Amino acid sequence: MPATTPPTGTDMPDTGIRAEPVSFGRPGETLRGTLYAPAGTPGALPTIVMAHGWAMVAGGNLDDYARVFAGRGFNALTFDFRNLGKSDGLPRQELDPWRQVEDFRTAISYARSRPDVDRERIGLWGTSYSGGHALVVAAVDKRVRCVVSQVPTINGFENARRRFSGDRAAALRAAFEADRETRFEGAAPRTIQLVDPDPHAAVAYPGEDSYGYMFGESSRCPGWVNEVTLRSLEMARAYEPGSFVPRIAPTPLLMIVAEDDVLTPVDLQQDAFEAAGEPKRLMQVPGGHYSPYAAHFERSSQAAAGWFTEHLHP
Protein backbone atom coordinates (compact mmCIF):
# COMPACT_ATOMS: atom_id res chain seq x y z
CA MET A 1 0.00 0.00 0.00
CA PRO A 2 1.45 3.40 -0.89
CA ALA A 3 2.69 5.85 1.71
CA THR A 4 0.50 8.85 2.38
CA THR A 5 3.24 10.92 4.02
CA PRO A 6 6.06 12.42 1.94
CA PRO A 7 9.59 11.32 2.90
CA THR A 8 10.63 14.30 4.98
CA GLY A 9 12.08 14.15 8.45
CA THR A 10 14.06 15.90 11.15
CA ASP A 11 17.57 15.26 12.36
CA MET A 12 17.70 14.69 16.12
CA PRO A 13 20.46 16.93 17.51
CA ASP A 14 23.56 15.18 18.88
CA THR A 15 22.24 11.68 18.15
CA GLY A 16 23.09 11.08 14.51
CA ILE A 17 19.53 9.81 14.03
CA ARG A 18 16.85 11.10 11.69
CA ALA A 19 13.15 10.86 12.66
CA GLU A 20 10.54 10.91 9.89
CA PRO A 21 6.77 10.93 10.55
CA VAL A 22 5.08 8.37 8.31
CA SER A 23 1.58 7.16 7.51
CA PHE A 24 0.39 4.25 5.40
CA GLY A 25 -2.58 1.97 4.81
CA ARG A 26 -6.16 2.29 3.62
CA PRO A 27 -8.32 5.41 4.03
CA GLY A 28 -10.10 5.20 7.37
CA GLU A 29 -7.54 2.68 8.64
CA THR A 30 -4.38 4.74 8.16
CA LEU A 31 -1.53 3.70 10.45
CA ARG A 32 0.84 6.40 11.71
CA GLY A 33 4.27 6.27 13.22
CA THR A 34 7.91 7.26 12.84
CA LEU A 35 10.83 5.95 10.83
CA TYR A 36 14.13 6.36 12.68
CA ALA A 37 17.26 6.15 10.55
CA PRO A 38 20.99 6.83 10.87
CA ALA A 39 21.43 10.39 9.60
CA GLY A 40 23.53 10.74 6.47
CA THR A 41 23.68 7.01 5.71
CA PRO A 42 23.08 6.44 2.00
CA GLY A 43 21.53 3.41 0.36
CA ALA A 44 18.93 0.85 1.40
CA LEU A 45 19.30 -0.29 5.01
CA PRO A 46 18.05 -3.32 6.92
CA THR A 47 14.90 -2.27 8.76
CA ILE A 48 13.21 -3.26 12.03
CA VAL A 49 9.40 -3.04 12.17
CA MET A 50 8.19 -2.41 15.72
CA ALA A 51 4.98 -1.99 17.74
CA HIS A 52 4.11 -1.74 21.45
CA GLY A 53 2.17 -4.03 23.75
CA TRP A 54 -1.35 -4.11 25.17
CA ALA A 55 -3.08 -0.74 24.58
CA MET A 56 0.23 1.15 24.56
CA VAL A 57 1.19 3.54 21.78
CA ALA A 58 4.32 4.79 20.05
CA GLY A 59 6.58 7.16 21.91
CA GLY A 60 8.21 6.43 25.22
CA ASN A 61 9.92 3.05 25.52
CA LEU A 62 9.04 1.89 22.01
CA ASP A 63 10.88 4.80 20.47
CA ASP A 64 13.76 4.38 22.94
CA TYR A 65 14.32 0.91 21.49
CA ALA A 66 14.01 2.29 17.94
CA ARG A 67 16.70 4.89 18.60
CA VAL A 68 19.02 2.17 19.90
CA PHE A 69 18.51 0.18 16.70
CA ALA A 70 19.01 3.25 14.51
CA GLY A 71 22.22 3.92 16.40
CA ARG A 72 23.39 0.46 15.32
CA GLY A 73 22.84 1.18 11.62
CA PHE A 74 19.23 0.09 11.09
CA ASN A 75 16.09 1.86 10.04
CA ALA A 76 13.49 1.36 12.78
CA LEU A 77 9.79 1.80 11.98
CA THR A 78 7.45 2.36 14.94
CA PHE A 79 3.69 2.70 14.55
CA ASP A 80 0.40 2.62 16.43
CA PHE A 81 -2.01 -0.24 15.77
CA ARG A 82 -5.39 0.73 14.31
CA ASN A 83 -7.92 2.15 16.81
CA LEU A 84 -5.11 3.43 19.03
CA GLY A 85 -3.01 6.57 19.40
CA LYS A 86 -2.36 8.47 16.17
CA SER A 87 -3.71 5.74 13.90
CA ASP A 88 -7.22 5.68 12.45
CA GLY A 89 -9.86 3.05 13.07
CA LEU A 90 -13.09 2.50 14.99
CA PRO A 91 -14.10 1.69 17.62
CA ARG A 92 -11.40 3.57 19.46
CA GLN A 93 -9.44 1.65 22.09
CA GLU A 94 -10.32 -1.75 20.63
CA LEU A 95 -7.59 -4.40 20.54
CA ASP A 96 -8.36 -7.12 18.03
CA PRO A 97 -5.27 -9.37 18.00
CA TRP A 98 -5.79 -10.60 14.44
CA ARG A 99 -6.26 -7.09 13.08
CA GLN A 100 -3.08 -6.09 14.89
CA VAL A 101 -1.26 -9.01 13.28
CA GLU A 102 -2.50 -7.73 9.93
CA ASP A 103 -1.30 -4.20 10.84
CA PHE A 104 2.18 -5.60 11.49
CA ARG A 105 2.13 -7.19 8.03
CA THR A 106 0.91 -3.95 6.46
CA ALA A 107 3.81 -2.13 8.12
CA ILE A 108 6.21 -4.67 6.61
CA SER A 109 4.72 -4.04 3.16
CA TYR A 110 5.09 -0.29 3.66
CA ALA A 111 8.72 -0.64 4.78
CA ARG A 112 9.57 -2.80 1.76
CA SER A 113 8.06 -0.19 -0.57
CA ARG A 114 10.58 2.47 0.48
CA PRO A 115 13.78 3.05 -1.53
CA ASP A 116 15.81 3.53 1.66
CA VAL A 117 14.86 0.04 2.93
CA ASP A 118 16.58 -3.20 1.95
CA ARG A 119 13.42 -5.18 1.29
CA GLU A 120 15.20 -8.51 1.80
CA ARG A 121 16.45 -7.64 5.29
CA ILE A 122 13.38 -7.00 7.45
CA GLY A 123 13.44 -7.64 11.19
CA LEU A 124 10.49 -7.71 13.58
CA TRP A 125 10.38 -6.58 17.23
CA GLY A 126 7.40 -6.94 19.53
CA THR A 127 6.80 -6.88 23.26
CA SER A 128 4.07 -8.25 25.54
CA TYR A 129 0.88 -8.45 23.42
CA SER A 130 2.80 -7.42 20.29
CA GLY A 131 5.50 -9.91 21.32
CA GLY A 132 2.85 -12.56 20.70
CA HIS A 133 1.98 -10.90 17.39
CA ALA A 134 5.66 -11.00 16.41
CA LEU A 135 5.67 -14.77 16.93
CA VAL A 136 2.59 -15.19 14.71
CA VAL A 137 3.89 -12.91 11.96
CA ALA A 138 7.34 -14.52 11.93
CA ALA A 139 5.65 -17.92 11.57
CA VAL A 140 3.36 -17.01 8.67
CA ASP A 141 5.17 -14.19 6.82
CA LYS A 142 8.57 -15.24 5.54
CA ARG A 143 9.42 -11.72 4.48
CA VAL A 144 10.56 -11.47 8.10
CA ARG A 145 14.21 -12.50 8.25
CA CYS A 146 14.78 -12.15 12.00
CA VAL A 147 12.51 -11.68 15.04
CA VAL A 148 12.81 -10.51 18.64
CA SER A 149 9.88 -11.31 20.94
CA GLN A 150 10.07 -9.74 24.40
CA VAL A 151 7.94 -10.96 27.35
CA PRO A 152 5.36 -12.22 24.81
CA THR A 153 1.77 -13.28 25.27
CA ILE A 154 1.73 -17.03 24.65
CA ASN A 155 -1.74 -18.19 25.69
CA GLY A 156 -4.43 -15.59 26.34
CA PHE A 157 -6.81 -18.06 27.98
CA GLU A 158 -4.19 -19.24 30.46
CA ASN A 159 -3.09 -15.66 31.18
CA ALA A 160 -6.67 -14.74 32.08
CA ARG A 161 -7.27 -17.90 34.09
CA ARG A 162 -4.30 -17.12 36.32
CA ARG A 163 -5.09 -13.42 36.74
CA PHE A 164 -8.86 -13.61 37.29
CA SER A 165 -10.43 -16.33 39.39
CA GLY A 166 -13.48 -16.93 41.59
CA ASP A 167 -15.93 -14.05 41.84
CA ARG A 168 -13.84 -11.77 39.61
CA ALA A 169 -13.81 -14.32 36.80
CA ALA A 170 -17.57 -14.87 37.13
CA ALA A 171 -18.24 -11.12 37.10
CA LEU A 172 -16.10 -10.67 34.02
CA ARG A 173 -17.83 -13.51 32.18
CA ALA A 174 -21.22 -11.96 32.99
CA ALA A 175 -19.98 -8.61 31.71
CA PHE A 176 -18.84 -10.19 28.43
CA GLU A 177 -22.26 -11.75 27.93
CA ALA A 178 -24.12 -8.53 28.72
CA ASP A 179 -21.86 -6.50 26.42
CA ARG A 180 -22.34 -8.98 23.58
CA GLU A 181 -26.12 -8.81 23.92
CA THR A 182 -26.34 -5.01 24.15
CA ARG A 183 -24.09 -4.75 21.07
CA PHE A 184 -26.50 -7.10 19.30
CA GLU A 185 -29.23 -4.54 20.05
CA GLY A 186 -27.10 -1.78 18.51
CA ALA A 187 -25.30 -0.31 21.51
CA ALA A 188 -21.69 0.85 21.36
CA PRO A 189 -19.08 -1.51 22.81
CA ARG A 190 -18.67 -1.11 26.55
CA THR A 191 -15.26 0.06 27.77
CA ILE A 192 -13.24 -0.76 30.87
CA GLN A 193 -10.46 1.18 32.55
CA LEU A 194 -6.99 -0.22 31.97
CA VAL A 195 -5.29 0.54 35.28
CA ASP A 196 -6.04 2.18 38.62
CA PRO A 197 -3.97 2.89 41.76
CA ASP A 198 -6.56 0.92 43.77
CA PRO A 199 -5.42 -2.73 43.58
CA HIS A 200 -9.03 -3.89 44.03
CA ALA A 201 -10.50 -1.77 41.22
CA ALA A 202 -12.27 -3.61 38.41
CA VAL A 203 -9.78 -2.83 35.65
CA ALA A 204 -8.19 -4.72 32.78
CA TYR A 205 -4.71 -4.73 34.33
CA PRO A 206 -4.95 -4.64 38.13
CA GLY A 207 -1.82 -4.12 40.20
CA GLU A 208 0.67 -1.49 41.21
CA ASP A 209 3.27 -2.52 38.60
CA SER A 210 0.90 -2.05 35.66
CA TYR A 211 -0.41 1.25 37.00
CA GLY A 212 3.10 2.56 37.60
CA TYR A 213 4.38 1.54 34.18
CA MET A 214 1.43 2.68 32.07
CA PHE A 215 0.94 6.01 33.83
CA GLY A 216 4.67 6.57 33.81
CA GLU A 217 4.71 6.10 30.05
CA SER A 218 1.60 8.23 29.52
CA SER A 219 3.59 11.42 30.13
CA ARG A 220 5.72 10.52 27.09
CA CYS A 221 2.84 9.11 25.02
CA PRO A 222 0.07 11.72 24.83
CA GLY A 223 -2.02 9.44 22.60
CA TRP A 224 -2.39 6.83 25.36
CA VAL A 225 -5.90 6.45 26.82
CA ASN A 226 -6.67 4.63 30.07
CA GLU A 227 -9.37 2.34 28.70
CA VAL A 228 -10.07 -0.49 26.27
CA THR A 229 -13.27 -2.02 24.96
CA LEU A 230 -14.47 -4.87 27.10
CA ARG A 231 -14.54 -7.19 24.11
CA SER A 232 -10.78 -6.60 23.73
CA LEU A 233 -10.40 -8.72 26.86
CA GLU A 234 -12.77 -11.33 25.48
CA MET A 235 -10.83 -11.53 22.21
CA ALA A 236 -7.55 -11.83 24.10
CA ARG A 237 -8.83 -14.99 25.79
CA ALA A 238 -9.18 -16.69 22.42
CA TYR A 239 -5.69 -15.71 21.25
CA GLU A 240 -2.91 -18.30 21.51
CA PRO A 241 0.17 -17.12 19.58
CA GLY A 242 2.29 -19.81 21.20
CA SER A 243 0.71 -22.37 18.91
CA PHE A 244 2.54 -20.73 15.97
CA VAL A 245 6.03 -20.96 17.50
CA PRO A 246 7.05 -24.31 15.95
CA ARG A 247 6.51 -22.74 12.49
CA ILE A 248 8.97 -19.86 12.96
CA ALA A 249 12.17 -21.74 12.11
CA PRO A 250 14.38 -21.26 10.19
CA THR A 251 13.74 -17.56 10.89
CA PRO A 252 16.12 -16.66 13.77
CA LEU A 253 14.25 -16.07 17.03
CA LEU A 254 15.42 -14.23 20.16
CA MET A 255 13.05 -14.39 23.14
CA ILE A 256 13.62 -12.04 26.06
CA VAL A 257 11.92 -13.31 29.22
CA ALA A 258 11.55 -11.74 32.68
CA GLU A 259 12.19 -14.33 35.40
CA ASP A 260 9.31 -13.24 37.66
CA ASP A 261 6.75 -12.38 34.99
CA VAL A 262 3.19 -13.16 36.05
CA LEU A 263 1.33 -11.05 33.46
CA THR A 264 2.61 -13.18 30.58
CA PRO A 265 3.66 -16.14 32.72
CA VAL A 266 7.30 -17.04 32.45
CA ASP A 267 6.70 -20.80 32.35
CA LEU A 268 4.52 -20.42 29.26
CA GLN A 269 7.22 -18.37 27.58
CA GLN A 270 9.90 -20.92 28.41
CA ASP A 271 7.73 -23.78 27.11
CA ALA A 272 7.15 -21.86 23.88
CA PHE A 273 10.86 -21.29 23.46
CA GLU A 274 11.50 -25.01 23.86
CA ALA A 275 9.00 -25.67 21.06
CA ALA A 276 10.83 -23.34 18.67
CA GLY A 277 13.31 -24.64 16.12
CA GLU A 278 16.83 -23.38 15.55
CA PRO A 279 18.29 -20.84 15.26
CA LYS A 280 17.03 -19.46 18.55
CA ARG A 281 18.28 -17.83 21.72
CA LEU A 282 16.69 -17.24 25.11
CA MET A 283 17.70 -14.28 27.27
CA GLN A 284 16.40 -14.02 30.83
CA VAL A 285 16.46 -10.88 32.96
CA PRO A 286 15.55 -10.51 36.65
CA GLY A 287 12.28 -8.95 37.70
CA GLY A 288 8.69 -8.81 36.57
CA HIS A 289 6.93 -8.12 33.29
CA TYR A 290 8.03 -4.50 32.98
CA SER A 291 11.67 -4.96 34.01
CA PRO A 292 13.05 -5.20 30.43
CA TYR A 293 11.71 -1.69 29.76
CA ALA A 294 13.11 -0.15 32.94
CA ALA A 295 15.85 -1.70 35.09
CA HIS A 296 17.10 -3.87 32.22
CA PHE A 297 16.46 -1.61 29.24
CA GLU A 298 20.16 -1.48 28.39
CA ARG A 299 20.49 -5.28 28.45
CA SER A 300 17.30 -5.97 26.53
CA SER A 301 17.86 -3.30 23.87
CA GLN A 302 21.48 -4.23 23.26
CA ALA A 303 20.64 -7.95 23.09
CA ALA A 304 17.97 -7.23 20.48
CA ALA A 305 20.29 -4.94 18.52
CA GLY A 306 22.99 -7.61 18.62
CA TRP A 307 20.59 -10.27 17.34
CA PHE A 308 19.51 -8.07 14.45
CA THR A 309 23.13 -7.24 13.68
CA GLU A 310 24.05 -10.93 13.63
CA HIS A 311 21.25 -11.93 11.29
CA LEU A 312 20.45 -8.88 9.15
CA HIS A 313 23.72 -7.10 8.49
CA PRO A 314 25.75 -8.51 5.58
Phi, psi and omega in degrees: 000138185289151174293150174247002176244131178293152185282075173237151182205186183229131173288136178269117186305137172067011180245339186071021183237139178253134180244122183240118173297137181225158171213149185197161178114189184279152173305134183086344177229028182297133177260140183232146180191209184219137171257117175264137182213151174296124182294136175076012179265114183280165173088180181270125186253152169300146191225136178256124177262130194222144172211159186271179184273201190309111174063008177271163185230170181296160191104178175056225186300321182303314182285335172299314177298318181299320180293325175298314182294320178296325177293345178259012174097013179253153155285146176225117183257114173256150178202161173267137172297158178303151180076001184231151169055231183276350182278157178282180173119140178233152355288150178296149177065028175257134182245096175261113187299324183285328173291324178292323173301316179295324177297319176303316182291326174296319178297324176296315179300317178299312181303316183291343179279348186273142180289341180268010179244132171282104189295343179265002180229076180250125173253161182229134178229128176218158182219141180059241180299316179287342171296322173295317178301319181300324177295316180296312183296317179298330180285325189253345185238100187278010166289340177281123184259350182194142184222142171239124180239115186252131182035056191283151164295130180248316184216102184298324179296314182292322175306310183294320181300322182282331184271331183232119181221169175059228184297325182293320179294319180295319179295321180292319178298318178296323178294320176301314183295317180294319180296318181297320183284324177289328175293325176299328179276358176108003181284158175290153177301138176288149177245161178224144179293143181286305186221160179204147178294339177283115183294346181259001181294148179277087183232169181291320182235081179291154175121148182296321182298314181294317179299313181298318181291308187294317178289329175297319179286335185298332179292338179258353184230080185297343178278355181286139179233137185275057174194159171220162173291147180300322182291346171300319178293321180294318178294324180299328181290341178260010187252120183229075182296339179300335181292344180271348189302318181298346182266359184288315181303143012268015175294126183296133184238125168250125172250131177249119190238137174266130192296334182245028183290124175246347178285314169242090197309134188297326181294325177293321178295317180294320177297320179296319179298320179298330181281347182282149174273171177280154000278141181207159177211140177247128175242129178246137177237151177293158172101184183270195190304323186268359184297326178298332180282335191245269185301330185242029178301316182299315180296313185290320182290320180288326176296317178295315179299320178295321178295317177295321179297317181298323190250349182245332178283146182292000000 
